[in-house]
Amino acid sequence: MAWEVFSIIGTIAFAISGAIIAMEEEYDLFGVYILGIVTAFGGGAIRNLLIGLPVTTLWGQDMMFQIAIAAITIFFIFPHHLIQHWHRWGNFTDAIGLSAFAIQGALYAVKLNMPISAVIVAAVLTGSGGGIVRDLLAGRKPLVLRDEIYGVWAALAGLLIGLELLEGDIFLYVLFGVITILRVLSYMKKWRLPLRKLNRA
């Protein structure tokens, strides 16, 4: 049950996140749909490749594709003057998508009896892979590769799930809330990972 819930939450959040970026970049309607779909399903596709599952596994998720298209459509036709602070909306939906898909990816790896290292990688790739593809298609520097704390939260979710110290849907929902809050705080408070620059000759 929890896996399905997080799949739906992540799909909606990342589909809207991709649509927001596309609209900020002034893409047309087709571009908005493409970027939204790629953001929602890109992470899962990358994860499947690395853990040995065929990419075609995604095509069995008809309901998720319908949910993503519906979310993008509703967001596109929603009166824009009623939505303020586009950047904050994008960050918030991205945080929700990161948290939901990181947990979903980790659960998927655990279900396949993968080692804890694979669980962490699955969490990071599922949680941030779609965002990486989105940013690259939009001509932006991928958020996960900046000094801003992003992928670390996905790795933390994967670690906690992989250790199997706590189990049950309640734990997963609490973890979802915690990871989302940590991600929101990290961009509001401008938390950063250590950064070292090399001077160019």
MOLIN-V928971 format. One record per pair of residues at least 4 apart in sequence whose C-alpha atoms are under 6 Angstrom apart, sorted by sequence separation. I is the first residue (numbers start at 1). J is the second residue. If there is no record, write none. Layout:
BEGIN
I:J / I:J
END
This chain:
BEGIN
6:10 / 7:11 / 10:14 / 11:15 / 23:27 / 27:31 / 38:42 / 49:53 / 72:76 / 90:94 / 94:98 / 97:101 / 98:102 / 101:105 / 110:114 / 114:118 / 118:122 / 122:126 / 123:127 / 124:128 / 125:129 / 136:140 / 158:162 / 185:189 / 186:190 / 22:27 / 48:53 / 109:114 / 135:140 / 186:191 / 144:150 / 135:142 / 144:151 / 22:32 / 45:55 / 109:119 / 132:142 / 19:32 / 106:119 / 106:122 / 18:35 / 19:36 / 105:122 / 106:123 / 18:36 / 105:123 / 15:36 / 18:39 / 102:123 / 105:126 / 15:37 / 102:124 / 102:126 / 14:39 / 15:40 / 101:126 / 102:127 / 14:40 / 101:127 / 11:40 / 98:127 / 124:154 / 123:154 / 124:155 / 120:155 / 123:158 / 120:158 / 119:158 / 120:159 / 119:162 / 149:192 / 148:192 / 147:192 / 116:162 / 147:193 / 102:154 / 106:158 / 15:68 / 12:68 / 16:72 / 12:71 / 17:90 / 47:122 / 17:93 / 17:94 / 99:176 / 47:125 / 47:126 / 13:93 / 99:179 / 99:180 / 43:125 / 44:126 / 14:97 / 43:126 / 13:97 / 96:180 / 95:180 / 43:129 / 10:97 / 42:129 / 43:130 / 42:130 / 95:183 / 10:100 / 10:101 / 39:130 / 39:131 / 6:100 / 39:134 / 6:104 / 3:104 / 2:169
END
